[in-house]
């Protein structure tokens, strides 16, 4: 073999090595199921992602694989495992009889998953905070129930001048969603920041939602002060994580509220003075009636009594306010 042949072989060897390295870079080694689940848990447990469902992927579980919750758990997190497809999983190990043997693809309980046979299965993760404890769940099989707020609408003001909010909720998963609750939180814009208003409205319960089923709910909000507001709907379920959605709207001054005529004068025995009543029309709240008269006669102090009356105070029956 001469020097030229050696040179050719060296070039060929270099080319083969280069091709091999290129292929290795483009096709990295396949990570095992545990590693991929851990990576997704690290993302799902972050605050912006809490309550949301993450698809890890269609993972390849090999026969006799054993995945434990403690082996998956990031520091400071409680992790549970659940199979959501009874066709491929036996019932929970702790619910089986002593002599029962699993004859399906997976044996499981909340603290482990064991592969009885090799199988590729969809795997999901979701994390929430429960009593300030970061709690995550790994789902094997069907996409679990997931609470979702599809939209929030301001459908206008009713006859009482109250703002009506409509929202559409759904279960975007493939299993039944149970024991859900929807609540509304109201925020007001103050100095370019949203500040939660001191206002409470009753939450609404939803016992069950089938996969893909929608539920429409309504709320009535009594807003006394004009300004920019944000209504946020929070929808959460014991087995469906949570979701939220918001709408911003402006509450304007009631232009239909007007002071009309002076009414009777009544004696207030408790304060030993007299209240001179003034009628209003088109007002939704007592303070609107008082403001309407204050705008009409700014030199007199008017106090709210009802949405139909305001009053001023005088010390005797004959004198004026």
N, C-alpha and C positions, 0 to 999 in steps of 0.2 A: 504494500500500500504506500503510495507516494504522498508527498506533502500536500498536493492539490486535493487528493481524495479526503485527507484528514480535514482540510479546510472546509470542504463541502459538507462533511458530516457535522462539523461544528456549527455551521450555519443552520443546518436542518434542526439540530438539537435546540439551538437558541429559539428558532421559530416555534417549535413544539412547546417549549417551556412558556413562551409568550402567550400562545393560544390557550394553554392550560390555565395560566394565571387569569387571563381575561374571562374565561368561562367561570372560574371559581368566584370572581368578583361579581359577575352578573347573576350567579345562582348560589347565594350563600347557603350554608347548611340549614336545614329545616329545624326550627326550634321546637322543643317538646311542648305539650299542652300546658304544663305547670308554668313554664317560663312565660308563655304568651298570656296566660290568665293574670299572672303577677304584673306584667307590664300594663295591662288594661286596668287593673285595680288601682295602680298608682295614679292613673288619669282620672278614673271615676270618683275617687275619694276627695278630689280637690273641690273647693267650695263652689265654683261656677258650674260644676258638673253634677252636683248632688241631686238625687232624685231622678236622674236621667238614665236611660238604659243604653248600654254599649254592647255592640256585637263584637265579640272577640274574633269569631270566625268559625268556619267548619273545621273543627280540630280533629286530628287523627289520634284516637285513643287506642293504645296497643293492649293486647291481652295481658292480664295480670298487672296493668298499671294501677298504682295506688296513689291517689291524690288526697292529702289531708288539709283541713282548714287551717291548722297551725302552720303548715308548710307554705300556705299561700298568704298568710296574714301579714300586711305591713305593720310596722311598729305603731302602736297606739290605735289599732283597728281591730274590731271583732268581725270575723268572717264566717259565713255559713254557706253550706252547699245544698242545693235542691234540684231534684230531677223533675222536669215539668212535662215529661212524656211517658205515661204509664205503659205504652206499647214497647218501650225499650228498657224500662227500668222496673225493678221489683218495688214493692211498697217499702217504706222506710224500715231499716233493719230493726229498730226498736219497737216497731209495730208488728213484726212477724212472730210467729210461734217459734218455740225453741227448735223444733225439728224441720222447719221450713228451710228449703234451699233455693237460692235464686237461680232461675233458669233463663233469665233474660240477659241482655247485653251488659247491664250495670246493676251493681249492688251499691246502696248508698244510705247515708244518714246525714244529719246536718254537719257532722264533723269529718266525713270522708266520702270518697267515691272510688269504687273498685271496678275495673273493667273485667267482665267475665269472658268477653270476646273482643277482638279488634273491631272498631267501629268509628266512622267519621260522623260527628254530631255537631250541630250548631250549639255554640256556647256564648252566654251573655253574662254581663256583670252590671251591678247597680249598687250605689252606696247612698246612705242617708245618715243624718245625725239623730240618734235616739238618746234623749236625756244627756246631751252633750258628748255621747260616745259615738265615734265614727263606726258605723255598722255597714258591712258590705255583704252581698250575696252573689254567689256564682250559680247560674242557672244552666242546666244541661237539658237539651231537648227543644221543646217548643218555646217560642218567644213569650215570656211571661206577660201578665197584665201590666199595662202602663197607663197611668193617668195623664191626660193631655187636655189643655185648654185650647180649643181650636180658634176661638175668636171672642172678643168682647166688643159690644156695641152700646153706644148711647142712643136710645130710641126716642129721646126727647123728654119734655116735661108733661106731667099729667095735669088734671084739672086743679089739683092742689098746689101746683108749682113745683112738685118734687121731681127730681131727675130719675128716670128709669133706665136701668142697666140690664142688658140681655147678654147671656154668655152661652156658648155651646161647648159641652164637655164630651169627651169620648174615651173609650178604652182602645188604644192602638195596638194592644198585644193580642196573643192568640189563646189566652186562657181567661177565665172569668175574673173580673175585678170585684172585690167585695169590701164592705164597710168603709166607704169613702165619705169624705166631708169636703164641702166647698165653702170658702169664706171670702168676704170682700173686705179689703182694706182701702181706706180713703186717705189720699195725700193732697196737701195744698202747696202750691209754689210760693215760697217766701225767700226773697233775695236770691232768686235763680237756683234755689235748692228745693227738693221735694221733702216736705216735713209731714210725718204722719199726723193726721187730724185727730183730735180728741172726739172720736165719733165711733160708735159701735153699731153694727147691724148683725142680726141673727145669722149664724151659719146654717147651711142646708145639708142634710144627710142624703146619701145615695147608698142604698143597701147592696145593689148589684148592677153591674154592667157587663153584658155579653161582649165577646170580641167584636170590635167594630161598631158597637151600639153607641148612639149619641143621646145626650140628655140636654135639654134646654132649660135654663133657670133664669129667673128674673129677680132683681133687687130694686127697691125704692129708696132713694137717698134724699134726706131732708137737709138741704144746704142753706144756711142762713146768710152767709157773707159772700158777696161777689168775689170772683177771682178765678185763677187757673187751678184745675184739679186733676188728679189722676186716680182712677179706680183700678185697683189690682185684684184679680181673681186668683186665689190659690186653691188648687185642687189636689188632694192627697188621699191615698188609700193604704190600708195596712199591707196589702200585697201588690201595690202598684206604683210605688214611688210617689213623686209629686211633680207638678208643673204649675206655671203661672203665666199670666198674660195681662196686659194693661191697656187702658185707653185714656187719653187726655181730653179734657173738655173745659169749656169756659162757662162759668155761671155769671150771667149779667144781672144788673139791677132790674127789679120788676117794674116795668114802665106802666103797667096797668094799675098799680097801687096809687090811689089818690085820696087826699083828705077832702071831705065833702062839707058837712055842716056841723055847727056847734050843737051839743046835746044838753042834757040836764046836768045839774050839779048835785052831788051826793056827799053826805057827811061821813067821814072816816073816824069812827069813835075811837079806834085803837090809837091813832096818831093825833086825834083832836084837831083835825083840819078838814078842808073841803076839796073834793076832786071834781074838776070841771071836765066833762066828757066831750070828746070830739070824734065824730063818725068818720069811717074810712070805707072805701070800696076797692075791690080787686086786689087786696093784700093777702099774702099767704102766711105771714107771721106778724106777731105783735110789734116787733121792732121795726118792721117795714111801715106799719101805720104811724108809729111815733116819728120815724124819719120823714115821712111824707108831710106831716104837720110842721116839723122843725124846718123843713125846706120852705114851707109856705110862710111861716112866721118865725124867722130865725132869732128874734129877741126873746121868745118865750121858750122855756124848757118843757118839753113834752115827754111823758113817760109811757112805756108800753103797757097795755092792759090786756088786749086781745087783738086778733087780726082785724076786728071790726071797730075797735075803740082805742084811742090814746087819751091821756088826761094831763092836765096841769094842776098844780097845787096852789090853793089860796087859804088864807087864815080865817076869812069870814065869808058869809054868804053873799054879801053885797059887793065886796071888792073884786077887782080883776086879777088875773094871774100876772 
